[in-house]
Amino acid sequence: MGSFKVVLVILFALCFEPFLAEHTRSDVTIALKQRNLHELESLFWTISDPSSTSYGHYLSLDDLKAFGCDEEKVSNIVTWLEKENGSNVEVSPAHDYIKAELPTSLAQQLYQLHKDHQIRELLSSRISLDLLSSIDFVVATKVTSYTTRQTTSASPTFKNKLAAQTINNKMADTSTKAALTEGTPSAQRAAYGVPATLVGTNPKNSQLVWGPGTYGYLESDLELYYRKYNVSSSTKNVVRNGNAGVPGGDNFGEATLDVQIITGIAPGIKTIVSNTDNSTSAEEGYGFGPAFLHFVIDLNSNPSPPLVVSLSLGSLSWDSCNILCKAVVSLSQGKTSFAECEAYMQTQRQVCMYPDSAQMDRINVELMKLGTRGVTVLSATGDGGSHFSFSRFSTKDAIGQLLNKASCQYNLPTYPSESPYVLGVGGTDWTRGGPTKPVAWVASGSGFSWRYPVPEYQKAAVAQYLLKQATKLPPASSFNATNRAYPDVAALSTRVPAVMQGLAFDVGGTSASTPAFAGIISLINDGRLNKGLPPLGFVAPRLYKLDAQHPGEGFYDMSEGSSSCDSAGFCCDSGFPAAPGWDPTTGLGRPVWNGLWKYLGTD
């Protein structure tokens, strides 16, 4: 009887799936081919170069139209979509994306447009090949508006961020265990040399933290955090964009950590907690890539985007996952297929979240655009050294064992931290030397991109590191020494207090260090805005130049540590050693306020 029911279900699905696809509707985002991207990149570097006369001359939203799709083609595609029963058709201000509600049958065809030649031929009978060639790719849409939406409803992450212990149910109690005083906002600000009374005051200043899924925070937690750790900020400075999140969710803990740390380091500055996609798939699997893409699309469609964006979420890059699964097929001598490896990865939390390279590359263009708009984007580098996102795979599974072996054979970068258009933030540890003599955190995300070439701003620093550490480096075949290296900078990533659902926790990871460094950038922006200067925007070239010309003034350098271990203490045989100067464990080092303000507070 059970088998008969299964057959009926299968027959129903086969018979009615085409009917359902034809009579249901789907929201899609159509990424259009962009123009003059080489010119856009040239502008990006010129705007970010402190020695250029165009430094800080940021582009407007209207300026981005020059790099979008041809206006006539956009109009013709819109006309076609409406003819095909599309509704709610909306073109982005820069003419680079179209959002629409389409019959699901058409949406499914568009998803496969560049993967299935037969579908391309089928569609060419309904729309010209010239217009089809103007479509880069199509993804499902969760967000439906290009404007920043703000709700008033109230309500980890790189894995294992909240490995915390409850210390106090009564937050009004001022007693605190020593473990939770180490990385408090005041302790971190003091360690970095930030003046105790410094708070943000400029009304044009703003900072944002983002995540999908359950990402959110409780205003009551924020109030308790401010009171317990004497933070000179107010919940009135914090606003929500999009979804409120779900208490108890892993990304809810991430958002709580992000907003508390960034406002603790940079109090008084308008802070946006953004959740633009609350679907389950967006939190840990292939749904994250589209959610991330939609988020950066919306930011670039905002006439006044936030000046600092802190991203604690990410995963291994598409290239890293591709390398791993190919290695697994080889190590298993074909007994495990690439498809089986890929499916297994989707059962692992926030390990492989980009379904293809095209989506990642498109996000990268959006990150570059944000730099041309004057936005500083900071990204957590991960908590697995140079081999993992967080920690090794389960040793109970045969495929997990193969993945662990493969992981130790390669440097596996994370994205978006490997992007040359973001500031990658690694981690430091006070456990041994305290705040005055920090060392590299043992699992600070580290490495070299497999996809993006080394940018000019870090060529000299990276070349010097590779030359001086030549005999200590991992095997040459395990990484691409000619590509973008990270992290760029670092901050405290161990024993940092946070308050979630009324309880205090000891948290850590680069999810903690990234919003902290983001807060430092926000404070410098605040001072610059008060002096009539533009915000820092993409600041990496200036930071590397500062460190080369004034070593030790803007950063405290750390030369102890390695990238061989993960956050759970599992270590591979090789890793990138920390060293004097820039290195792929803590980058240029942790912030020194006096030097940063001295050289970044003026033009």
Secondary structure, 3 states (H helix, E strand, C coil): CHHHHHHHHHHHHHHHHHHHHHHCEEEEEEEECCCCHHHHHHHHHHHHCCCCCCCCCCCCCHHHHHHCCCHHHHHHHHHHHHHCCCEEEEECCCCCEEEEEEEHHHHHHHHCCCCCHHHHHHHHCCCCHHHHCCEEEEEECCCCCCCCCEECCCCCCCCCCCCCCCCCCCCCCCCCCHHHCCCCHHHHHHHHCCCCCCCCCCCCCEEEEECCCCCCCCHHHHHHHHHHCCCCCCHHHEEEEECCCCCCCHHHHHHHHHHHHHHHHCCCCEEEEEECCCCCHHHHCCCHHHHHHHHHHHHHCCCCCCCEEEECCCEECHHHHHHHHHHHHHHCCCCCCHHHHHHHHCCCCCCECCCCHHHHHHHHHHHHHHHHCCCEEEEECCCECCCECCCCCCCCCHHHHHHHHHHHHCCCCEECCCCCCCEEEEEEECCCCCCCCCEECCCCCCEEEEEEECCHHHHHHHHHHHHHCHHHCCCHHHCCCCEEEECCEEEECCCEEEEECCEEEEECCHHHHHHHHHHHHHHHHHHHHHCCCCCCCCCHHHHHHHHHHCCCCCEECCCCCECCECCCCCECCCCCECCCCCECCCECCEECHHHHHHHHCCC
